[in-house]
Every structure is written in C-alpha cells, then in structure tokens.
Amino acid sequence: MFPLGSVLFPHQVVPLHVFEPRYRELTMRCLETDRRFGIVLIERGSEVGGGEVRFDVGTVAEIVEAAQLPDGRFLLEAVGRERLRVDEWLPDDPHPWATFTPIADLSPDDQFADRVRECIDHLRRLLALRAELGDPAPPATVEFDHDPEVASWQACFLAGLNPLDALELLQVEVPETRMALLRDLLDGEIALAESRL
C-alpha cells in the first residue's frame, strides 16, 4: 500500500517519484510480481516518514512505466484500475501492507450516459472559467472516452477537486449517485470561480 496526499481514480494516470527506501522496496516487489499496489488517501500525517493515519477506501494502481535512477530512486507512471476497501491494516514491514476487498460498481441505469454527458458539460464550463482566471487546469476541450463508465471517472479526476471531495466520489458505489454528487460539486466550484471573476 502506498498512502498519498491525493486520491487516485480508476483510469487515472499518476506519476510517482519514489525516493523513500521503504517505497523503493515496494516498487521492486511490484516490478517483480504483478506491478500492482494500492493507493489510499492519508487522513492525518504526511507522505514522508511514516506514522500517517489512512483512509480505508482507495484504488489498485498498476505500474505501466518505470525507470530507476542511478541513486536508486524510481520514476513511475501508474494507472488506476479498480477501487478497494481495506479489510485490515497489517504492520508496516517496511512499507504499509493491508488485506483488501475490491469494490465493484452497481450496474448503471439507462440514463447513466446522459448524466455523464451533463457532468461533462458542467466540467467544461468549470475548466473554461479556471483558464480565464489563470488557474492551472486541463483545457475545456479535453477529449473524453466514448465509454460512459470510463468518461465518468475521467470527469471525476479532471474536476481537480480537493482530496476529501475526491474521496467522497471514490466511495460512492452507485454510478448515478456518483454523477449527481459530481454535478453538485462542480456547481459549487463553478459558483466559486464565477465569484472570483
């Protein structure tokens, strides 16, 4: 397990700079096996040094690119695969370990694709406002996957929400409910951005 200060969603790509010895070992173990590890949000504490308190919902990440630097550090690119719920935290030896159960979404209803498109429209508005304000953000013209499920997760991570809001989205098991929550969060962000213009 790799606790971080941010949330990883399914289908999201995350770059990682691995420099702590315990996570170098984690990386080597992963590269020798199935290249997978869990990412969870840190509830209290920091990413460096250990002793942090972690949330119990996260995402299985798969290493898709790895480069080891001469001093032993790693530069990784990982992609989120499936959500997980920690069953039990095991002793850190030397890095965090846990047993977990995968979290599967319930099947979406017939209106799901429409709800995803609606969220994407709101997200494009937010991204345009952020660009107008000079805030770092993906372009409002960003392309989304044709699969509504994949596009729904893309909308979640491209929204650039704070970690606790992102975690709330990650925890929702009903796709339609997740999209309703995302739309509410986007509307709040849009109102905030409009107030800054």
C-alpha positions, 0 to 999 in steps of 0.5 A: 500500500502506498498512502498519498496526499491525493486520491487516485481514480480508476483510469487515472494516470499518476506519476510517482517519484519514489525516493523513500527506501521503504517505497523503493522496496515496494516498487521492486516487489511490484516490478517483480510480481504483478506491478500492482499496489494500492493507493489510499488517501492519508487522513492525518500525517504526511507522505514522508516518514511514516506514522500517517493515519489512512483512509480505508477506501482507495484504488489498485494502481498498476505500474505501466512505466518505470525507470530507476535512477542511478541513486536508486530512486524510481520514476513511475507512471501508474494507472488506476484500475479498480477501487478497494476497501481495506479489510485490515491494516497489517504492520508496516514491514517496511512499507504499509501492507493491508488485506483488501476487498475490491469494490465493484460498481452497481450496474448503471441505469439507462440514463447513466450516459446522459448524466455523464454527458451533463457532468461533462458539460458542467466540467467544461464550463468549470475548466473554461472559467479556471483558464480565464482566471489563470488557474492551472487546469486541463483545457475545456476541450479535453477529449473524453472516452466514448465509454460512459463508465470510463468518461465518468471517472475521467470527469471525476479526476479532471474536476481537480477537486480537493482530496476529501471531495475526491474521496467522497466520489471514490466511495460512492458505489452507485454510478448515478449517485456518483454523477449527481454528487459530481454535478453538485460539486462542480456547481459549487466550484463553478459558483466559486470561480464565477465569484472570483471573476 
